[in-house]
Every structure is written in C-alpha cells, then in structure tokens.
Amino acid sequence: VPSSIWNYMVNPIVGYTIKGNIWYQAESNAFRAKDYPAVFENMVNDWRKQWGQERLPFYFMQVAPHGTQPAKLRETQAQCWLDGNLKDIGMATVIDAGDSLDLHPKNKILPAKRYLAWALNREYGKNVECCGPLYESYKLEGNKVEITFKYAKGLYIKDNEVVNDLYIAGEDGKLYPAMATIEKGKLKVWSKNVSRPKLITYCCSNYCKGNIYNSAQLPAYPFRIEIN
C-alpha cells in the first residue's frame, strides 16, 4: 500500500515547482506512535531530496482527538516539531475541533485557516499569528503550579471557567480534575486533593476539547508537565 500511494499520488508530481507542503497525518499512525518521529523525519528529508529543495517547508496538523485514537500520537507529533531535528516545519492543532463520532471531523474550514496562518506568517511575511499558547515553564507555589506559555497574548479560557481535560496528580500518581485560573497572563493550576503536585496534563486523553486560547483565537497545544 505505501508504495502504491507513492507511485500513484506523489511520484508523478516530483519535480513540479512548489513552495511548500501542508500535511494532515493519517490516523493509522496513532497505533504506532513510537515510530512516528523517524517515519516523519525520513519522509520530509526524502521529499526535500526528491524535489532538490533543501528548504522545503512542511506545515503539519496535530491530529484531531477521537475516542478510538491513542493520544500518544499527538505527543510524538509535537516532539517532531520541537526537538529541532527538522528545520522549516511547524505544527498547527485542532485540539478544540475533534469529533467524538467521526474520525475525520466535518469542519474543514478551521484546519484550513490554521494552515493558512502558518503559510502567511512564515512564507509570505504577513503579520498573522500562527501559534497557539505553547507550554514554556512552570513555577511551584505551595500546592499550586503557575504555568507560563509562549504565544500567550490575551490568554483566556473559552466559554467557562473550567479548563477541559486538565488533570493534576500528587506523589501517589492518581490524577484528579484540576482547578485553574488565569492571572497576569499565566495559568495557575491546583486541586484540593493534591498537596504536592508532581504531574499536570492538558488534553492528553484520547478524546478531548481544548478550551485555552490566545487573543488570536488559537488553542493551546496539549502538554504534560512532570514536576520535580
């Protein structure tokens, strides 16, 4: 199957003049997520070689949440973006737009706009925000954790004061739904059940609907914080 897809759909256009790629990952990779970084990096490097373009940008989508799809793939996709092995790539997300009943969400406009933001920002020099809030660091304050994000101008929680799919665990490793507020552009997280936080996760369930945004209405990327 992989060779058929390549020969039928990609190889015929090798050598055509292109400026870059937008890529929506096939969901079947969710069940072999540990292999994803190597497979994705090999594909990007091969396409750059095939087209003879050392700088061939790839902007890809973190797959939408679905109940049957292991969330691990989203973590390994973020790893590909952030570990620095590949240059000129970027990851958009639809963590807020999955469909619990449909593996392929019907809303195609939203991901298209988020791809567009990456292309306009990085390839056409437009003043368009393309990144949602991205975890940067944490600070432990007693039983609360203050979380700092990049790309977090106008940080807010959409619709209500409860952050969806946000959990916190103490030394026993048991996850509890977490409370959260935004103070001075940072997210403060805690639970009355956890006196010494050791782990915080956001949108790490198979199906979830992220609701932390910046002022550009771009959702925060999922994160997992292990606290020392």
N, C-alpha and C positions, 0 to 999 in steps of 0.2 A: 504493500500500500504506500509506504513513504516514497519509494522510487517512482511509482505511478503518478503520485501527486506532483512530484518534482518535474518529471518529464513532460507531463501534460499541461501543468499550470504555470510553472516558473521558468523552466529552461527555455521555452520559446521566446521569452522576452529578455533573456540575458543579453546585455549589451545595449538595450534601449537606454536613451538618456533619461535618467531620473534624478531627482533632487534628494529623495529620502524615502523612508518607509514608515507607515503606521501598521502596527501589528496587533491583532487580537488573538490571544493564545487559545489553542484548542483545549477544551476542558478535559480531554482524556489524560493529559499530563498530570492532572491532580492526583492520580493514583501512583505516580512515580516521581513525586515532587523532589526527592533527594537527588535525582539525576538531572533536574531541570537546569541548574546553572551551567553544567558542562554542555548540555544539548543546545541551550540558547546561545551561549558564547560561541560554540562551534558554528552554529548557523549564521550568526551575524558576521563572524570573521570570514566564513566561506562566501557569503553573498558579497562582501566587500572585495574579496579576491576575484570572484566571478565577474563583477562589474568593473574591476580595475579602478575602484574608488576607495582609497584608504579612509577618507572621511565620508562615509555613507550613513547618515543619521538614522537611528531607529527609535521611534516613539511607540511604546507598547502599553497595553492596558492590563492593569491588575484585574484578574478575572472576577466577575460578579459573584456574590455569595449565592449559594444554593444548598439546600439541606443534604443532598447526597454527595456533595463535593468536599473533600477534606480541605480544611482551611490552610494546611501546610503549604500548598502551592503558592498562596498569596505571600507567605513569608519568604519563600525562596525566590519569588519574582523580585521582591524588594531587595533581597540580597544581591541579585544580579545588577540592579540599578546602583546600589550604594557601595558595593565593595571595591569599585574602581578598576576592575579588570577590563571593562569596556568603556571607551570614550564615546562621546556624542550619542548618548542614549538618554531616555527619560521615561518615567512611568506615570501615566495618568491612573486614576482609580474611579470605579463606580461602586465603591463600598456602600454607598447610600441608595443604590438603584437596582439591587438584585431582585429576583422574583422567586419566591419560595416554591412556586408550582411550575416554573418554566426555566429550564437550564439556559435558554437563550432569551434574556429579557426582551420584551417587545419594544421598550423605549430605546430607539437607536439614535435619536437626536442628541440626547445628553452625552453619550460617549463621543459622538462626532464632534460636539462643541469642545470637549476636553482635549481631544486630539488636536483640534484646530488651534487651541490656545498654545499648546507646545510648539506647533509649527510656526505660528505667528511670532511668538516670543524668541525662539532660538534660531529660526532660519530666515525670518524676514524683518527682524529688529523692531518689532512692534512692542509698544508698552502695554502688554497684556499679561496678567498674572496667570501662570500655568500650574503652579504647585499649591496644593492644599497644605494645611499645617502638618509639619513633619517633626516627629519627636527629636529633641536635641539633648536634653539633660534633665536630671531630677535633683531635688533637694529634700532631704528628710527633715521634717519638723514635728518631732514627737510621734503621734500616731497618724499624721498627715504627710502626704507627699506632694510637693509642688513640682509641676511638670512644665518645662519650657519647650516651646516649639520654634522651629524656623517657619517662615512664611505664614506668620500667625497674626498679621494686622487685622484688627477688628474681630478677634476670636469670639465665637459665641456658640451656644447650644441651641439648636433649632427646635422649635415647637414647644418644648417644655424644659423644665429644669433638671430632668433626669437624663443622664447620658446613657444611651443604649449600649448594651453589651460591654459594660465596663465592670471589671471584677478586680478584687484585691484579696491577697492571701497573706497569712502570717507564717510563723515558723512551722506550723503543722501542715502547711501546703493546701489547706482547704480554701477554695475560692468562695467569696461572698460578693453579692452585688454591691457595688461601691457608690457612695455619695460623691458629688462633685460640684464645685462652683468655679467660676472664673473671676479671678482677682488680679487686676493690673496686667491683663493680657496673658495670664498663666492659669493653668488648670490645677486646682487643689483637689486631692482625692483622699478619701478615708472611709472607714466603716467602724461602727461601734463594736463590731465583733473582732476587730483586729487591732491589737495594741502595738505590735511591732511589725510593720509591713515588710514583706520580703518579695512580693511579686504583684505586678499590676498588668492586666491585659485589656486591650481595647479592640473590639471587632476581630477576635481570634476564634469565634465559633464558626461552624460550617455556614450557617445562615445567620445573618445579622443585618442591621441597617444603621450605618453610621450617621450620627447627627451632630458632630462637632464641625464647625465651618470657620473659614476666614471671611473677610468682608467681600472677597471676590466670589463668594458662594461656592468655594471649592472645599470638599470634605477632607477632614484629617485622615491621614494614612493610618491603617492599623498599627499597633505597637505592642510589644511585650517588654516590660522592664523588670529586670532582676535586681533587687536592692541589696547592697552589701551591708 
